[in-house]
Amino acid sequence: MTTETNTSTGSCCGSGGSCGSGTTSDVQIQGTGATITVYKVSGMTCGHCEGAVSQEISALDGVTAVTAVAKTGEVTVTSAAPLDVEAVRAAVDEAGYELVGRV
């Protein structure tokens, strides 16, 4: 079974030197014990942006993998259980970007 959700925030590599912003999406795969969520983050423009966002989200409890793609603004997060959107938002904000939502 698959569940999708959307959310928004973000900004990146602006004149202030920060990176990030975007949207998200969540997919729960029954029987696997894993939750895959795709977020939209605005402002990512480069590999540095991808790394900053990935590093902050990876630090959240239960996260097992993160893939950020600046070109699409999508960040795919695999976790043991669904994550609190506000915790993800705070991590993205800490990296200097805005979480727009879930795809």
N, C-alpha and C positions, 0 to 999 in steps of 0.2 A: 504494500500500500504506500502511496506517495501523498504527501501533504505539502502545499506551497503557500508561502506568505510573503508580503512585501512591506518594506520599511525604507526611510531615507535620512541622509545627512552627509557632510564632507567638504574638503578643500585641500589642494596640494600645490607644492612648489610655487607658491605665490611670492610676492615681493618680500614678505616676512620670512621666507626661507622654510615654511612649513609645507608639508605634502598631505593630500588626501581628501576624498569625498565620495559618496556613492549610494547604491541600492543593494538589497539582499534578497535571497530566496532560501527557503528551508524545505528539505525533502527527507522524510523519515522512511527508512527501508526496513520493513518488518522482517523479523527472523534473522537479521544480521547483527542486531545490537548497536548499530551505528546510525547516526543522524548526519545527513549531509545538508548543509545550508549554503545557499548562494546569496551573497549580499551585494548590493550595488553601493560603491563608494565613489564619491566625486573627488576630483582633483588629482588623482594618480596620473602621472605623465611619464614615468620612467622606472627603471629597475630599482632605483633607490626608494621610490615611493612604494613599490611592491614589497620590498624588504622590510621597510619600516612598519607597514600595516601587518604583514605576516608575523613579524616578531612580536608585536603587541598582542595580537589575537592568540598566538601560540602560547602565550603565558597564562591564558585563562584555563581554569580547572576543567579537565575532561576533554580538551582539544587534543586530537591526535594527528591532524594534518591541516595545513593551510596553503592554498594556492591563490595568489593575487595576480591579476592580469591588468596592467595599466591601460592597455589599448581598449579594453571593453569596460573597464571600471568594475569588473566582477571579482569577488573574493569568495572562493569555495572553501568551506570549513567542514571538516569531518570531526565529529565529537562522539563521545560515549553516550550522551543524552542531549536533548535539546538545550541550547544555551539561552540564558536570559538576554534578551535583545538590548537591554540597558547596559549590561556588562560588555557586550560587543561594541555598542556605541561608545562607551567610555574608553575602550581600548583603541578604537579607531580615532577618537578625539585625541588621545594621548600621543598617537603617531602624527597628529597634525592634519587629519583629514575629516571628512564628514560622512557619516553613514546615512545614505539616502533611503535604504530600505532593503527588503528581501525580494529577490527575483521570483 
